[in-house]
Amino acid sequence: MSLPQPTALVLRGQRFDAARPAVMGIINRTPDSFYAPARHADVDAAVDRALTMVDEGVSVVDIGGVRAGQEGDWVDVAEEIDRVRPVLRALRERAPGLLTSLDTWRAEVAEACSGLVDLVNDTWQGTDPELVGVAARAGCGYVVSHTGGLPPRTDPVGIDYGPGDAVVLDVLRVLADGAARAEAAGLPPERILVDPTLDFGKTTPNSLALVAATARIVDLGYPVLQAISRKDFVGETLDLPADERLEGTLAATAIAAWQGATVFRAHDVLATRRVLDMVASIRGDRPPARAERGR
């Protein structure tokens, strides 16, 4: 069987590939995240959760200071920096080998956190054109996203990409263009992640189609990030609230991993780590931890 081969992601000398997919653990320094257990209003609580994730098998910890959706108060640049930088600084001191990611669309925030992060997770499709340059100059990785052209913190309304696989074609075009801009800014391909950005600027059928089309995104030749965890498309598909979406999340995770995605952004680190390791072993990319039965 011919399987899609993931493009490796390399951050600060650490490599993630078919044999070792990455779990990106979610830490939200927000009081209003859609999934309550990911909210960490206190810096110490955020750091403690990140260190627990290390024991659960996390690869990268993604720190965000602004809710993605429209609900909640507006957060200005200074407040966003105040939310994320103390956590990133504490993690560099307490777990210097841990890879960190900054979830922001603002170049000023990334500049303020330079030297403390390994990846800039730009979830709003390059809204700030300076952000990719900040990532390149800092030696970080960079996430290229697809949000359908919507501005930050916009919930999707009236979305229509057209018939058939039009949404997949639009995502492929935008991600290829964004990755080319990242390379032009000085980033090597192994530090450029492409993310179809499920739910953002998309209907539930759109997001389901993009999970099913993961292999086509892998074919772009960059490491693929799938941010599936407990999202609305899982909830609408199964008619479940956020705190009951784990099984649906893991099912979609397994399908995307089988098709060659390299990185998975997750609230449930331990469960995601086990799913990815199992899929990698079924694919033949990772040997079992033990193989004693029948000997």
C-alpha positions in Angstrom: 0.0 0.0 0.0 1.3 3.4 -1.0 0.8 5.9 1.8 1.3 9.7 1.7 4.7 10.5 3.2 4.7 13.5 5.6 7.2 16.3 5.1 9.3 16.5 8.2 9.1 19.6 10.5 12.3 20.7 12.1 12.4 23.1 15.0 15.4 23.9 17.1 17.1 20.6 16.0 14.0 18.5 16.8 12.5 16.5 13.9 8.9 15.4 13.6 7.9 13.0 10.8 5.9 9.9 9.9 7.6 7.9 12.7 7.2 10.8 15.2 4.3 13.0 14.6 4.0 16.1 16.8 1.4 16.9 19.4 0.9 20.6 19.8 -0.6 21.2 23.3 -3.0 24.1 23.7 -2.6 26.6 26.5 -5.0 29.6 26.4 -4.2 32.6 28.5 -7.8 33.7 28.1 -10.8 33.8 30.3 -13.2 33.0 27.5 -11.8 30.1 25.4 -14.6 28.0 24.0 -13.3 24.9 25.9 -13.1 25.8 29.6 -10.3 23.4 30.7 -7.9 25.1 28.3 -8.4 28.5 30.1 -5.5 29.6 32.3 -6.0 33.0 33.6 -3.1 32.5 36.1 0.5 32.3 34.8 1.5 29.6 37.3 -1.5 27.5 36.3 -0.6 27.8 32.6 3.1 26.8 33.3 2.0 23.9 35.5 -0.3 22.6 32.7 2.4 22.9 30.1 4.8 20.9 32.3 2.1 18.2 32.8 1.8 18.1 29.0 5.5 17.2 28.8 4.8 14.1 30.9 1.9 13.3 28.6 4.1 13.3 25.5 3.6 16.8 24.1 6.0 18.0 21.4 5.2 21.7 21.2 3.2 23.9 23.6 1.1 26.6 21.8 0.4 29.7 23.9 -2.4 32.0 22.9 -3.6 35.2 24.5 -6.7 36.0 22.4 -9.9 34.0 21.8 -10.3 33.2 18.1 -14.1 34.0 17.9 -16.1 37.2 18.3 -17.3 36.5 21.8 -15.5 38.1 24.7 -13.7 41.5 25.1 -11.3 42.9 22.5 -7.7 42.4 23.5 -5.1 45.0 22.5 -1.5 44.4 21.7 -0.2 45.3 25.2 -2.6 43.1 27.0 -1.9 40.2 24.6 1.8 40.5 25.3 1.2 40.7 29.1 -0.8 37.4 28.8 1.6 35.3 26.8 5.2 36.6 27.5 5.4 35.7 31.2 4.3 32.1 30.4 6.8 31.8 27.6 9.6 33.2 29.7 8.8 30.8 32.6 8.8 27.8 30.3 12.2 28.8 28.9 13.5 28.9 32.4 11.9 25.7 33.8 11.9 23.5 30.6 14.5 24.9 28.3 14.2 21.9 25.9 10.5 22.3 25.4 9.5 23.7 22.1 7.0 26.6 22.3 4.6 28.2 19.8 3.0 31.6 19.9 -0.6 31.8 18.7 -0.9 35.4 17.4 -1.7 37.3 14.2 0.2 40.4 15.4 3.9 41.1 14.5 4.3 43.3 17.5 3.4 40.4 19.8 5.8 38.1 18.1 8.6 40.8 18.3 8.0 41.1 22.0 8.3 37.4 22.5 11.4 36.9 20.2 13.9 34.5 21.7 11.2 32.8 23.7 9.3 30.9 20.9 10.2 28.3 18.3 7.1 28.6 16.1 4.7 31.5 15.2 1.2 30.1 14.8 -0.4 32.7 12.5 -4.0 31.6 12.6 -5.4 34.5 10.5 -3.9 34.0 7.0 -1.2 36.7 7.1 -3.5 39.5 8.2 -0.3 41.3 9.4 2.1 40.9 6.5 5.0 41.7 8.8 4.5 38.7 10.9 6.2 36.1 8.6 9.3 38.3 8.5 9.5 38.5 12.3 9.3 34.7 12.4 12.1 34.3 9.8 14.4 36.8 11.5 13.9 35.1 14.9 14.8 31.6 13.4 11.3 30.3 14.2 8.9 28.2 12.3 5.8 29.7 10.8 2.2 28.4 10.3 0.5 29.4 7.0 -3.3 29.3 7.6 -6.5 29.6 5.5 -9.4 31.6 6.9 -11.2 32.4 3.7 -10.0 36.0 3.8 -11.9 36.9 7.0 -10.3 39.3 9.5 -9.3 38.2 13.0 -12.0 37.1 15.4 -14.6 36.8 12.7 -17.1 33.9 13.0 -18.1 32.4 9.6 -21.5 33.5 8.2 -22.8 32.7 4.7 -19.8 30.8 3.6 -20.0 29.3 0.1 -16.9 28.2 -1.8 -18.9 26.6 -4.6 -19.7 23.0 -5.6 -17.7 19.8 -5.4 -14.2 20.2 -4.0 -14.0 24.0 -4.5 -13.1 24.5 -0.8 -10.2 22.1 -1.1 -8.9 23.8 -4.2 -9.2 27.2 -2.5 -7.3 25.9 0.5 -4.6 24.4 -1.6 -4.1 27.7 -3.5 -4.0 29.9 -0.5 -1.6 27.6 1.4 0.7 27.2 -1.6 0.8 31.0 -2.0 1.4 31.6 1.7 4.2 29.0 1.9 5.8 30.6 -1.1 5.7 34.0 0.7 7.2 32.4 3.8 10.1 30.9 1.7 10.6 34.3 0.1 10.9 35.8 3.6 13.8 33.4 4.3 12.1 30.4 6.0 13.2 26.9 4.9 10.4 24.5 3.9 11.0 22.3 7.0 10.0 25.3 9.2 6.9 26.1 7.3 3.7 24.4 8.5 0.5 24.6 6.3 -2.8 24.5 8.1 -6.2 24.2 6.4 -7.6 25.8 9.6 -10.8 23.9 10.2 -13.8 25.9 11.3 -12.2 29.2 10.4 -14.2 30.7 7.5 -15.7 27.2 6.9 -18.9 25.3 7.3 -19.0 21.9 8.9 -19.1 20.1 5.5 -16.1 22.2 4.4 -14.1 21.1 7.4 -15.1 17.4 7.0 -14.0 17.6 3.4 -10.6 19.0 4.3 -9.9 16.3 6.9 -10.8 13.8 4.1 -8.4 15.6 1.8 -5.4 15.7 4.1 -3.3 13.8 1.6 -3.8 16.5 -1.0 -2.5 19.1 1.4 0.4 16.9 2.3 1.2 16.8 -1.4 2.0 20.5 -1.3 5.4 19.4 0.2 5.3 21.1 3.6 4.6 19.8 7.0 0.8 19.8 7.6 -0.8 21.0 10.9 -4.3 19.8 11.6 -6.1 21.7 14.4 -9.0 19.4 15.0 -9.4 19.3 18.8 -13.0 19.6 20.0 -13.9 22.1 17.2 -17.4 23.0 16.2 -17.3 20.8 13.1 -16.9 17.8 15.4 -19.7 19.0 17.6 -22.1 19.7 14.8 -21.3 16.4 13.1 -22.1 14.4 16.3 -24.5 17.0 17.9 -22.3 17.3 21.0 -21.0 20.1 23.2 -17.3 20.9 23.5 -16.7 18.7 26.6 -18.1 15.6 24.8 -16.1 15.8 21.5 -13.0 13.7 22.4 -14.0 10.6 20.4 -14.9 12.6 17.3 -11.7 14.5 17.6 -9.6 11.4 17.8 -11.4 9.7 14.9 -10.6 12.7 12.7 -7.1 12.8 14.1 -6.5 9.2 13.1 -7.8 9.8 9.6 -5.6 12.8 9.1 -2.5 11.1 10.6 -3.0 8.1 8.2 -2.9 10.5 5.3 0.4 12.1 6.4 -0.3 15.2 8.6 2.7 15.9 10.8 1.4 18.1 13.7 -1.8 18.0 15.6 -3.0 20.8 17.8 -4.7 19.2 20.8 -6.3 19.9 24.2 -6.1 16.2 25.1 -2.4 15.5 24.8 -2.1 12.0 26.2 -5.0 10.6 24.1 -3.7 12.3 21.0 -0.2 11.1 21.6 -1.4 7.5 21.8 -3.6 7.7 18.7 -0.7 9.2 16.7 1.7 6.5 17.9 -0.8 3.8 17.1 -1.4 5.1 13.6 2.3 5.5 12.9 2.8 1.9 13.9 0.0 0.6 11.7 1.4 2.6 8.8 4.8 0.9 9.4 6.6 4.0 10.3 7.1 3.3 14.1 7.9 0.0 15.6 5.8 -1.2 18.5 7.1 -0.4 22.0 7.1 -4.1 22.7 6.6 -7.2 20.4 6.6 -10.1 22.8 3.3 -11.8 22.1 3.6 -15.3 20.5 7.4 -15.6 21.0 
